């Protein structure tokens, strides 16, 4: 009997002990939960406030950096001289392959950037009255779609072929560009576009002489764009000597002058071959981008070219010192035996060969650090 009583007592004490222990553990868990809950409540207001609320309160002084990538390529002639035989001409390739053919290999590159610029070296017109000169380039008005299908956003018109079909051809070209929302600049045309809240301005000139008149025009135009709130100014020059791989004295003087007056990037074309790149006062001068989609020659000896890309960083409405440069070596044709007017990005050994040429042409243009160029 006593043994049974002792056993019952032991059971009762055990139950009491485990009940007390369970209660104590539960209390501890509840306290931990409350601590966690209290911690969450404490940090929620700080995490949930909007950036502008944090800035207004002075708790966090933060502003976003906008990134703008600009691509530039050289001479685009989407047409031909009427004296050229039809077979293998630009017009022949359009009829055979369609308008999307020409941008097949480069549109993905251009569609990933924020702005693509080329030099349009042809008229888009049905005009027949023409200038008295050796080469006169003309494309059908509907060829403007080739630009949009290739991812091209804006074109320079300040060159020696804009008036090949006189005033009528020039005005027709502008109307056709407007119809398909292609930006244009050059001469008295200034192109401004706002991208990601950043104002970009484009100017274009023929740069055959480093005259005081041209300098005054450049200075005035850049100042006008800055006065209108432009944060990135890009200046395009049609200049230099055809088939010369090195910039002349006039090119260097005008390019550097444009930078001194406030240009953030200077682009060059006309030689129909590549020329070097100079970094001047922290800005880049691309002396010649060469040919690109060039219907002006069925089979040029030198088919090497490149796409120049620059990424700008803008903070608090101004450019930061940070910038990225990328060179994309290309051929103006996707076949070697002739020009089919379809630019092709190069890879491997061929890409390095073109890059080495460009580096060699740049050697006497200052201390450009090629290790930083992608």
Secondary structure, 3 states (H helix, E strand, C coil): CHHHHHHHHHHHHHHHHHHHHHHHHHHHHHHHHHHHHHHHHHHHHHHHCCHHHHHHHCCCCCCCEEEEEEEEEEEEECCEECCCCCCCCHHHHHHHHCHHHCCCCCHHHHHHCCEEEEEECCEECCCCCCCCCCCCEEECHHHHHHHHHHCCCEEECCCCCCCCCHHHHHHHHHHHHHHCCCEEEECCECEEEEECCEEEEEEEEECCCCCHHHHHHHHHHHHHHHHCCCCEEEEEEECCCCCCCCCCHHHHHHHHHHHHCCCCEEEEECCCCECCEEEECCEEEECCECEEEECCCCCCCCCEEEEEEEEEEEECCEEEEEEEEEEEEEECCCCCCCCCCCCEECCHHHHHHHHHHHHHHCCCCCCCCHHHEC
